[in-house]
Amino acid sequence: MSPTVDDKGREFDERPWGSYLVLDDDAPDHKVKRIVVDPLKRLSYQSHAQRSEHWFVVDGTAKVTLDGVEHLVEAGSSIDIPQGTAHRCENPGPSPLVFIEVQYGSYFGEDDIVRYEDDFGRAGS
C-alpha cells in the first residue's frame, strides 16, 4: 500500500485498520493527520525515536495503550504520547473513530516506526 492524494492534493492512504489524511506537512517541526479507525480495529503497538504525538478525539471513544497502560479517551478529549513511548490506538466501538494526530519532533517518516505487535503481520517493521 502506498499513499495517494485526494482531490485537494493531500496525502491519503487506506490501511487495514482504516485510513489517514495529511492535513499539514509544510513545517519542519510538526505534521498533522486526520485518522479514521474502523470499528473493532486497532493500529500496531509501536514507538517512535524522533517524534512525540498528541491525539485529539473528534468522534467516538479511543482505547489508547501507553507503555502497557490502557486509557479511554472520549470525543472532545486528548492524550499525549511522549517520544519513545510504546503506544496503540484501538476503536472498541461500533462506529468509526476519528482523531487528529499532531506529530512534533525532528522527523516524521514512516521508517521512524518500531512495531512491537500488529494485527496485520507488520510487527518488527
N, CA, C and O atoms as a GROMACS GRO file, in nm:
protein
  500
    1MET      N    1   0.084  -0.118   0.000
    1MET     CA    2   0.000   0.000   0.000
    1MET      C    3   0.088   0.124   0.000
    1MET      O    4   0.180   0.136   0.082
    2SER      N    5   0.062   0.213  -0.089
    2SER     CA    6   0.135   0.339  -0.090
    2SER      C    7   0.034   0.452  -0.091
    2SER      O    8  -0.075   0.440  -0.147
    3PRO      N    9   0.072   0.564  -0.029
    3PRO     CA   10  -0.020   0.677  -0.021
    3PRO      C   11  -0.057   0.731  -0.159
    3PRO      O   12   0.021   0.722  -0.254
    4THR      N   13  -0.176   0.787  -0.167
    4THR     CA   14  -0.221   0.856  -0.286
    4THR      C   15  -0.253   0.999  -0.244
    4THR      O   16  -0.221   1.038  -0.131
    5VAL      N   17  -0.312   1.076  -0.330
    5VAL     CA   18  -0.353   1.212  -0.295
    5VAL      C   19  -0.503   1.227  -0.317
    5VAL      O   20  -0.560   1.163  -0.406
    6ASP      N   21  -0.566   1.312  -0.234
    6ASP     CA   22  -0.708   1.337  -0.251
    6ASP      C   23  -0.728   1.448  -0.355
    6ASP      O   24  -0.632   1.491  -0.418
    7ASP      N   25  -0.852   1.493  -0.372
    7ASP     CA   26  -0.882   1.594  -0.474
    7ASP      C   27  -0.821   1.730  -0.443
    7ASP      O   28  -0.822   1.818  -0.529
    8LYS      N   29  -0.768   1.750  -0.321
    8LYS     CA   30  -0.702   1.875  -0.285
    8LYS      C   31  -0.550   1.860  -0.284
    8LYS      O   32  -0.479   1.952  -0.242
    9GLY      N   33  -0.499   1.745  -0.329
    9GLY     CA   34  -0.356   1.722  -0.336
    9GLY      C   35  -0.292   1.680  -0.205
    9GLY      O   36  -0.169   1.683  -0.192
   10ARG      N   37  -0.373   1.641  -0.107
   10ARG     CA   38  -0.320   1.600   0.023
   10ARG      C   39  -0.296   1.449   0.026
   10ARG      O   40  -0.371   1.372  -0.034
   11GLU      N   41  -0.190   1.409   0.095
   11GLU     CA   42  -0.158   1.267   0.108
   11GLU      C   43  -0.270   1.195   0.182
   11GLU      O   44  -0.318   1.240   0.286
   12PHE      N   45  -0.310   1.081   0.126
   12PHE     CA   46  -0.418   1.000   0.181
   12PHE      C   47  -0.380   0.854   0.163
   12PHE      O   48  -0.322   0.816   0.061
   13ASP      N   49  -0.413   0.772   0.262
   13ASP     CA   50  -0.384   0.629   0.248
   13ASP      C   51  -0.487   0.546   0.321
   13ASP      O   52  -0.530   0.580   0.431
   14GLU      N   53  -0.527   0.436   0.258
   14GLU     CA   54  -0.612   0.334   0.319
   14GLU      C   55  -0.519   0.234   0.386
   14GLU      O   56  -0.419   0.192   0.327
   15ARG      N   57  -0.552   0.196   0.506
   15ARG     CA   58  -0.475   0.097   0.580
   15ARG      C   59  -0.568  -0.016   0.621
   15ARG      O   60  -0.690  -0.001   0.612
   16PRO      N   61  -0.516  -0.129   0.666
   16PRO     CA   62  -0.606  -0.240   0.703
   16PRO      C   63  -0.695  -0.206   0.823
   16PRO      O   64  -0.797  -0.272   0.845
   17TRP      N   65  -0.659  -0.104   0.901
   17TRP     CA   66  -0.736  -0.063   1.018
   17TRP      C   67  -0.826   0.057   0.991
   17TRP      O   68  -0.910   0.090   1.075
   18GLY      N   69  -0.812   0.124   0.876
   18GLY     CA   70  -0.889   0.245   0.844
   18GLY      C   71  -0.817   0.330   0.742
   18GLY      O   72  -0.779   0.281   0.636
   19SER      N   73  -0.799   0.461   0.773
   19SER     CA   74  -0.732   0.549   0.678
   19SER      C   75  -0.675   0.671   0.749
   19SER      O   76  -0.707   0.699   0.864
   20TYR      N   77  -0.589   0.743   0.676
   20TYR     CA   78  -0.541   0.872   0.726
   20TYR      C   79  -0.534   0.972   0.612
   20TYR      O   80  -0.521   0.936   0.495
   21LEU      N   81  -0.543   1.099   0.649
   21LEU     CA   82  -0.532   1.212   0.558
   21LEU      C   83  -0.436   1.312   0.620
   21LEU      O   84  -0.457   1.353   0.734
   22VAL      N   85  -0.332   1.352   0.548
   22VAL     CA   86  -0.238   1.452   0.599
   22VAL      C   87  -0.299   1.590   0.579
   22VAL      O   88  -0.325   1.631   0.466
   23LEU      N   89  -0.321   1.661   0.689
   23LEU     CA   90  -0.379   1.794   0.685
   23LEU      C   91  -0.273   1.903   0.670
   23LEU      O   92  -0.298   2.006   0.608
   24ASP      N   93  -0.155   1.881   0.728
   24ASP     CA   94  -0.046   1.980   0.722
   24ASP      C   95   0.087   1.909   0.732
   24ASP      O   96   0.111   1.831   0.825
   25ASP      N   97   0.174   1.935   0.636
   25ASP     CA   98   0.307   1.876   0.634
   25ASP      C   99   0.409   1.977   0.583
   25ASP      O  100   0.512   1.938   0.528
   26ASP      N  101   0.382   2.106   0.602
   26ASP     CA  102   0.468   2.210   0.547
   26ASP      C  103   0.578   2.257   0.641
   26ASP      O  104   0.680   2.308   0.596
   27ALA      N  105   0.559   2.241   0.771
   27ALA     CA  106   0.656   2.291   0.868
   27ALA      C  107   0.761   2.184   0.900
   27ALA      O  108   0.731   2.065   0.892
   28PRO      N  109   0.881   2.225   0.935
   28PRO     CA  110   0.986   2.126   0.966
   28PRO      C  111   0.973   2.062   1.104
   28PRO      O  112   1.040   1.963   1.132
   29ASP      N  113   0.887   2.118   1.191
   29ASP     CA  114   0.882   2.069   1.328
   29ASP      C  115   0.751   2.001   1.367
   29ASP      O  116   0.735   1.959   1.482
   30HIS      N  117   0.654   1.990   1.272
   30HIS     CA  118   0.531   1.918   1.304
   30HIS      C  119   0.459   1.873   1.177
   30HIS      O  120   0.484   1.922   1.067
   31LYS      N  121   0.368   1.777   1.197
   31LYS     CA  122   0.285   1.722   1.090
   31LYS      C  123   0.149   1.693   1.152
   31LYS      O  124   0.141   1.650   1.267
   32VAL      N  125   0.041   1.715   1.076
   32VAL     CA  126  -0.094   1.696   1.128
   32VAL      C  127  -0.170   1.598   1.037
   32VAL      O  128  -0.172   1.614   0.915
   33LYS      N  129  -0.232   1.496   1.100
   33LYS     CA  130  -0.309   1.397   1.026
   33LYS      C  131  -0.450   1.384   1.085
   33LYS      O  132  -0.471   1.404   1.204
   34ARG      N  133  -0.545   1.351   0.999
   34ARG     CA  134  -0.679   1.308   1.042
   34ARG      C  135  -0.682   1.158   1.024
   34ARG      O  136  -0.663   1.108   0.913
   35ILE      N  137  -0.706   1.086   1.132
   35ILE     CA  138  -0.701   0.940   1.130
   35ILE      C  139  -0.839   0.883   1.160
   35ILE      O  140  -0.905   0.926   1.254
   36VAL      N  141  -0.882   0.786   1.079
   36VAL     CA  142  -1.009   0.718   1.099
   36VAL      C  143  -0.978   0.570   1.123
   36VAL      O  144  -0.915   0.504   1.040
   37VAL      N  145  -1.024   0.520   1.238
   37VAL     CA  146  -1.005   0.379   1.272
   37VAL      C  147  -1.140   0.310   1.263
   37VAL      O  148  -1.237   0.349   1.328
   38ASP      N  149  -1.147   0.206   1.179
   38ASP     CA  150  -1.272   0.132   1.160
   38ASP      C  151  -1.315   0.064   1.290
   38ASP      O  152  -1.232   0.038   1.377
   39PRO      N  153  -1.445   0.035   1.303
   39PRO     CA  154  -1.495  -0.032   1.423
   39PRO      C  155  -1.420  -0.162   1.451
   39PRO      O  156  -1.397  -0.243   1.361
   40LEU      N  157  -1.384  -0.181   1.578
   40LEU     CA  158  -1.319  -0.302   1.628
   40LEU      C  159  -1.181  -0.327   1.568
   40LEU      O  160  -1.133  -0.441   1.569
   41LYS      N  161  -1.117  -0.223   1.514
   41LYS     CA  162  -0.981  -0.234   1.459
   41LYS      C  163  -0.886  -0.157   1.549
   41LYS      O  164  -0.929  -0.076   1.631
   42ARG      N  165  -0.756  -0.183   1.531
   42ARG     CA  166  -0.656  -0.111   1.608
   42ARG      C  167  -0.528  -0.098   1.527
   42ARG      O  168  -0.497  -0.181   1.441
   43LEU      N  169  -0.453   0.008   1.559
   43LEU     CA  170  -0.323   0.030   1.498
   43LEU      C  171  -0.221  -0.060   1.566
   43LEU      O  172  -0.250  -0.119   1.669
   44SER      N  173  -0.103  -0.070   1.508
   44SER     CA  174   0.001  -0.150   1.569
   44SER      C  175   0.047  -0.088   1.701
   44SER      O  176   0.034   0.032   1.722
   45TYR      N  177   0.100  -0.172   1.788
   45TYR     CA  178   0.162  -0.126   1.912
   45TYR      C  179   0.304  -0.087   1.873
   45TYR      O  180   0.382  -0.173   1.831
   46GLN      N  181   0.338   0.041   1.885
   46GLN     CA  182   0.457   0.095   1.823
   46GLN      C  183   0.518   0.207   1.906
   46GLN      O  184   0.459   0.254   2.003
   47SER      N  185   0.637   0.249   1.865
   47SER     CA  186   0.701   0.366   1.924
   47SER      C  187   0.777   0.441   1.814
   47SER      O  188   0.798   0.391   1.704
   48HIS      N  189   0.818   0.564   1.849
   48HIS     CA  190   0.893   0.649   1.757
   48HIS      C  191   1.014   0.707   1.830
   48HIS      O  192   1.001   0.751   1.945
   49ALA      N  193   1.128   0.708   1.766
   49ALA     CA  194   1.250   0.761   1.828
   49ALA      C  195   1.264   0.912   1.809
   49ALA      O  196   1.334   0.978   1.886
   50GLN      N  197   1.198   0.967   1.706
   50GLN     CA  198   1.225   1.107   1.672
   50GLN      C  199   1.104   1.199   1.680
   50GLN      O  200   1.111   1.315   1.639
   51ARG      N  201   0.994   1.150   1.733
   51ARG     CA  202   0.877   1.236   1.744
   51ARG      C  203   0.787   1.195   1.860
   51ARG      O  204   0.786   1.080   1.904
   52SER      N  205   0.712   1.294   1.908
   52SER     CA  206   0.604   1.274   2.004
   52SER      C  207   0.474   1.296   1.928
   52SER      O  208   0.475   1.347   1.816
   53GLU      N  209   0.362   1.257   1.989
   53GLU     CA  210   0.233   1.277   1.924
   53GLU      C  211   0.131   1.327   2.025
   53GLU      O  212   0.140   1.300   2.145
   54HIS      N  213   0.034   1.401   1.975
   54HIS     CA  214  -0.080   1.447   2.054
   54HIS      C  215  -0.204   1.406   1.977
   54HIS      O  216  -0.217   1.442   1.859
   55TRP      N  217  -0.295   1.332   2.040
   55TRP     CA  218  -0.416   1.284   1.975
   55TRP      C  219  -0.537   1.353   2.035
   55TRP      O  220  -0.557   1.350   2.156
   56PHE      N  221  -0.618   1.416   1.951
   56PHE     CA  222  -0.744   1.478   1.993
   56PHE      C  223  -0.857   1.400   1.928
   56PHE      O  224  -0.868   1.395   1.805
   57VAL      N  225  -0.942   1.339   2.010
   57VAL     CA  226  -1.051   1.257   1.959
   57VAL      C  227  -1.168   1.346   1.917
   57VAL      O  228  -1.219   1.425   1.997
   58VAL      N  229  -1.208   1.333   1.791
   58VAL     CA  230  -1.317   1.412   1.734
   58VAL      C  231  -1.450   1.338   1.744
   58VAL      O  232  -1.553   1.398   1.775
   59ASP      N  233  -1.448   1.207   1.717
   59ASP     CA  234  -1.571   1.129   1.718
   59ASP      C  235  -1.541   0.987   1.765
   59ASP      O  236  -1.446   0.925   1.718
   60GLY      N  237  -1.622   0.937   1.857
   60GLY     CA  238  -1.603   0.803   1.910
   60GLY      C  239  -1.524   0.804   2.039
   60GLY      O  240  -1.501   0.910   2.098
   61THR      N  241  -1.483   0.686   2.081
   61THR     CA  242  -1.400   0.668   2.200
   61THR      C  243  -1.279   0.586   2.161
   61THR      O  244  -1.292   0.479   2.101
   62ALA      N  245  -1.162   0.635   2.194
   62ALA     CA  246  -1.037   0.564   2.166
   62ALA      C  247  -0.992   0.488   2.289
   62ALA      O  248  -0.994   0.541   2.400
   63LYS      N  249  -0.952   0.364   2.269
   63LYS     CA  250  -0.883   0.290   2.375
   63LYS      C  251  -0.734   0.300   2.342
   63LYS      O  252  -0.686   0.237   2.248
   64VAL      N  253  -0.664   0.379   2.421
   64VAL     CA  254  -0.523   0.408   2.395
   64VAL      C  255  -0.438   0.333   2.497
   64VAL      O  256  -0.463   0.341   2.617
   65THR      N  257  -0.339   0.262   2.448
   65THR     CA  258  -0.244   0.192   2.534
   65THR      C  259  -0.112   0.267   2.529
   65THR      O  260  -0.055   0.286   2.421
   66LEU      N  261  -0.062   0.310   2.646
   66LEU     CA  262   0.067   0.377   2.659
   66LEU      C  263   0.154   0.295   2.753
   66LEU      O  264   0.123   0.282   2.872
   67ASP      N  265   0.262   0.240   2.700
   67ASP     CA  266   0.353   0.155   2.780
   67ASP      C  267   0.275   0.053   2.863
   67ASP      O  268   0.304   0.034   2.982
   68GLY      N  269   0.178  -0.012   2.802
   68GLY     CA  270   0.103  -0.119   2.865
   68GLY      C  271  -0.016  -0.077   2.949
   68GLY      O  272  -0.089  -0.163   2.998
   69VAL      N  273  -0.038   0.053   2.967
   69VAL     CA  274  -0.150   0.103   3.047
   69VAL      C  275  -0.259   0.155   2.954
   69VAL      O  276  -0.233   0.239   2.868
   70GLU      N  277  -0.383   0.105   2.972
   70GLU     CA  278  -0.496   0.145   2.886
   70GLU      C  279  -0.566   0.270   2.940
   70GLU      O  280  -0.584   0.286   3.060
   71HIS      N  281  -0.604   0.358   2.846
   71HIS     CA  282  -0.676   0.481   2.877
   71HIS      C  283  -0.793   0.491   2.779
   71HIS      O  284  -0.775   0.467   2.660
   72LEU      N  285  -0.912   0.528   2.827
   72LEU     CA  286  -1.024   0.556   2.738
   72LEU      C  287  -1.027   0.707   2.715
   72LEU      O  288  -1.030   0.785   2.810
   73VAL      N  289  -1.026   0.748   2.588
   73VAL     CA  290  -1.025   0.889   2.553
   73VAL      C  291  -1.152   0.918   2.472
   73VAL      O  292  -1.167   0.871   2.360
   74GLU      N  293  -1.241   0.995   2.531
   74GLU     CA  294  -1.371   1.027   2.471
   74GLU      C  295  -1.358   1.142   2.372
   74GLU      O  296  -1.260   1.217   2.373
   75ALA      N  297  -1.458   1.156   2.285
   75ALA     CA  298  -1.464   1.269   2.192
   75ALA      C  299  -1.455   1.399   2.271
   75ALA      O  300  -1.521   1.415   2.374
   76GLY      N  301  -1.373   1.493   2.222
   76GLY     CA  302  -1.352   1.620   2.290
   76GLY      C  303  -1.235   1.619   2.386
   76GLY      O  304  -1.201   1.722   2.444
   77SER      N  305  -1.172   1.503   2.404
   77SER     CA  306  -1.057   1.491   2.494
   77SER      C  307  -0.934   1.452   2.413
   77SER      O  308  -0.943   1.416   2.296
   78SER      N  309  -0.818   1.462   2.479
   78SER     CA  310  -0.694   1.433   2.410
   78SER      C  311  -0.596   1.358   2.500
   78SER      O  312  -0.618   1.346   2.621
   79ILE      N  313  -0.489   1.309   2.440
   79ILE     CA  314  -0.385   1.238   2.513
   79ILE      C  315  -0.252   1.264   2.443
   79ILE      O  316  -0.245   1.276   2.321
   80ASP      N  317  -0.145   1.272   2.523
   80ASP     CA  318  -0.011   1.291   2.470
   80ASP      C  319   0.066   1.161   2.470
   80ASP      O  320   0.056   1.082   2.564
   81ILE      N  321   0.143   1.139   2.364
   81ILE     CA  322   0.228   1.022   2.351
   81ILE      C  323   0.373   1.072   2.344
   81ILE      O  324   0.417   1.118   2.239
   82PRO      N  325   0.447   1.063   2.454
   82PRO     CA  326   0.584   1.112   2.454
   82PRO      C  327   0.674   1.030   2.361
   82PRO      O  328   0.650   0.911   2.337
   83GLN      N  329   0.776   1.094   2.309
   83GLN     CA  330   0.875   1.029   2.223
   83GLN      C  331   0.928   0.904   2.292
   83GLN      O  332   0.962   0.909   2.410
   84GLY      N  333   0.936   0.793   2.220
   84GLY     CA  334   0.988   0.668   2.273
   84GLY      C  335   0.887   0.582   2.348
   84GLY      O  336   0.920   0.469   2.384
   85THR      N  337   0.766   0.632   2.371
   85THR     CA  338   0.663   0.558   2.444
   85THR      C  339   0.595   0.458   2.352
   85THR      O  340   0.552   0.494   2.242
   86ALA      N  341   0.584   0.333   2.394
   86ALA     CA  342   0.508   0.234   2.318
   86ALA      C  343   0.360   0.271   2.329
   86ALA      O  344   0.309   0.296   2.438
   87HIS      N  345   0.292   0.273   2.213
   87HIS     CA  346   0.153   0.317   2.212
   87HIS      C  347   0.072   0.246   2.103
   87HIS      O  348   0.126   0.193   2.006
   88ARG      N  349  -0.060   0.249   2.125
   88ARG     CA  350  -0.155   0.190   2.031
   88ARG      C  351  -0.288   0.259   2.048
   88ARG      O  352  -0.324   0.300   2.159
   89CYS      N  353  -0.362   0.273   1.938
   89CYS     CA  354  -0.498   0.325   1.942
   89CYS      C  355  -0.590   0.217   1.889
   89CYS      O  356  -0.565   0.157   1.785
   90GLU      N  357  -0.698   0.194   1.963
   90GLU     CA  358  -0.797   0.092   1.926
   90GLU      C  359  -0.935   0.155   1.926
   90GLU      O  360  -0.965   0.241   2.009
   91ASN      N  361  -1.020   0.110   1.833
   91ASN     CA  362  -1.158   0.153   1.829
   91ASN      C  363  -1.246   0.039   1.881
   91ASN      O  364  -1.273  -0.056   1.807
   92PRO      N  365  -1.290   0.048   2.007
   92PRO     CA  366  -1.374  -0.059   2.062
   92PRO      C  367  -1.521  -0.045   2.025
   92PRO      O  368  -1.602  -0.132   2.059
   93GLY      N  369  -1.557   0.064   1.956
   93GLY     CA  370  -1.698   0.094   1.930
   93GLY      C  371  -1.750   0.044   1.796
   93GLY      O  372  -1.674  -0.010   1.716
   94PRO      N  373  -1.881   0.064   1.773
   94PRO     CA  374  -1.946   0.016   1.651
   94PRO      C  375  -1.941   0.115   1.534
   94PRO      O  376  -1.982   0.081   1.422
   95SER      N  377  -1.890   0.237   1.558
   95SER     CA  378  -1.881   0.340   1.454
   95SER      C  379  -1.736   0.381   1.436
   95SER      O  380  -1.654   0.357   1.524
   96PRO      N  381  -1.702   0.442   1.322
   96PRO     CA  382  -1.564   0.486   1.301
   96PRO      C  383  -1.516   0.582   1.411
   96PRO      O  384  -1.591   0.669   1.455
   97LEU      N  385  -1.392   0.564   1.454
   97LEU     CA  386  -1.325   0.653   1.548
   97LEU      C  387  -1.246   0.753   1.465
   97LEU      O  388  -1.173   0.714   1.374
   98VAL      N  389  -1.260   0.882   1.496
   98VAL     CA  390  -1.188   0.987   1.424
   98VAL      C  391  -1.106   1.066   1.524
   98VAL      O  392  -1.158   1.113   1.625
   99PHE      N  393  -0.977   1.080   1.496
   99PHE     CA  394  -0.894   1.167   1.580
   99PHE      C  395  -0.793   1.243   1.496
   99PHE      O  396  -0.756   1.201   1.386
  100ILE      N  397  -0.750   1.357   1.551
  100ILE     CA  398  -0.648   1.439   1.487
  100ILE      C  399  -0.517   1.411   1.558
  100ILE      O  400  -0.508   1.417   1.681
  101GLU      N  401  -0.416   1.379   1.480
  101GLU     CA  402  -0.284   1.349   1.534
  101GLU      C  403  -0.189   1.462   1.498
  101GLU      O  404  -0.170   1.493   1.380
  102VAL      N  405  -0.130   1.524   1.600
  102VAL     CA  406  -0.026   1.624   1.577
  102VAL      C  407   0.107   1.560   1.616
  102VAL      O  408   0.130   1.528   1.733
  103GLN      N  409   0.192   1.541   1.517
  103GLN     CA  410   0.325   1.488   1.541
  103GLN      C  411   0.419   1.606   1.558
  103GLN      O  412   0.412   1.702   1.481
  104TYR      N  413   0.508   1.601   1.658
  104TYR     CA  414   0.606   1.707   1.674
  104TYR      C  415   0.740   1.647   1.710
  104TYR      O  416   0.749   1.555   1.792
  105GLY      N  417   0.843   1.700   1.648
  105GLY     CA  418   0.977   1.646   1.666
  105GLY      C  419   1.067   1.687   1.553
  105GLY      O  420   1.053   1.795   1.495
  106SER      N  421   1.161   1.599   1.522
  106SER     CA  422   1.260   1.633   1.420
  106SER      C  423   1.246   1.553   1.291
  106SER      O  424   1.308   1.587   1.190
  107TYR      N  425   1.163   1.446   1.293
  107TYR     CA  426   1.148   1.362   1.174
  107TYR      C  427   1.015   1.290   1.180
  107TYR      O  428   0.973   1.245   1.287
  108PHE      N  429   0.946   1.278   1.064
  108PHE     CA  430   0.810   1.224   1.062
  108PHE      C  431   0.791   1.110   0.963
  108PHE      O  432   0.677   1.074   0.933
  109GLY      N  433   0.898   1.053   0.912
  109GLY     CA  434   0.889   0.946   0.814
  109GLY      C  435   0.835   0.817   0.873
  109GLY      O  436   0.846   0.791   0.993
  110GLU      N  437   0.776   0.735   0.786
  110GLU     CA  438   0.720   0.606   0.826
  110GLU      C  439   0.829   0.510   0.876
  110GLU      O  440   0.799   0.412   0.945
  111ASP      N  441   0.956   0.537   0.841
  111ASP     CA  442   1.064   0.450   0.887
  111ASP      C  443   1.106   0.480   1.031
  111ASP      O  444   1.199   0.418   1.082
  112ASP      N  445   1.037   0.575   1.097
  112ASP     CA  446   1.059   0.600   1.240
  112ASP      C  447   0.949   0.531   1.322
  112ASP      O  448   0.905   0.583   1.425
  113ILE      N  449   0.906   0.416   1.276
  113ILE     CA  450   0.806   0.335   1.347
  113ILE      C  451   0.870   0.201   1.381
  113ILE      O  452   0.917   0.129   1.293
  114VAL      N  453   0.871   0.168   1.510
  114VAL     CA  454   0.911   0.035   1.555
  114VAL      C  455   0.782  -0.034   1.599
  114VAL      O  456   0.718   0.010   1.695
  115ARG      N  457   0.745  -0.140   1.530
  115ARG     CA  458   0.621  -0.212   1.562
  115ARG      C  459   0.653  -0.333   1.650
  115ARG      O  460   0.735  -0.418   1.614
  116TYR      N  461   0.587  -0.338   1.768
  116TYR     CA  462   0.606  -0.448   1.862
  116TYR      C  463   0.500  -0.557   1.843
  116TYR      O  464   0.530  -0.676   1.854
  117GLU      N  465   0.377  -0.514   1.815
  117GLU     CA  466   0.265  -0.606   1.790
  117GLU      C  467   0.182  -0.546   1.677
  117GLU      O  468   0.170  -0.424   1.666
  118ASP      N  469   0.126  -0.634   1.594
  118ASP     CA  470   0.043  -0.585   1.483
  118ASP      C  471  -0.054  -0.693   1.440
  118ASP      O  472  -0.015  -0.809   1.421
  119ASP      N  473  -0.180  -0.655   1.425
  119ASP     CA  474  -0.284  -0.749   1.383
  119ASP      C  475  -0.274  -0.786   1.235
  119ASP      O  476  -0.343  -0.876   1.189
  120PHE      N  477  -0.189  -0.716   1.162
  120PHE     CA  478  -0.184  -0.733   1.016
  120PHE      C  479  -0.047  -0.781   0.968
  120PHE      O  480  -0.013  -0.761   0.851
  121GLY      N  481   0.032  -0.843   1.056
  121GLY     CA  482   0.157  -0.904   1.017
  121GLY      C  483   0.272  -0.810   0.992
  121GLY      O  484   0.367  -0.846   0.922
  122ARG      N  485   0.267  -0.687   1.048
  122ARG     CA  486   0.374  -0.591   1.023
  122ARG      C  487   0.467  -0.572   1.142
  122ARG      O  488   0.552  -0.482   1.140
  123ALA      N  489   0.455  -0.653   1.246
  123ALA     CA  490   0.543  -0.640   1.364
  123ALA      C  491   0.687  -0.662   1.323
  123ALA      O  492   0.717  -0.745   1.236
  124GLY      N  493   0.777  -0.588   1.386
  124GLY     CA  494   0.919  -0.597   1.353
  124GLY      C  495   0.960  -0.507   1.238
  124GLY      O  496   1.078  -0.501   1.202
  125SER      N  497   0.862  -0.435   1.180
  125SER     CA  498   0.897  -0.345   1.070
  125SER      C  499   0.890  -0.202   1.113
  125SER      O  500   0.916  -0.112   1.034
   0.00000   0.00000   0.00000
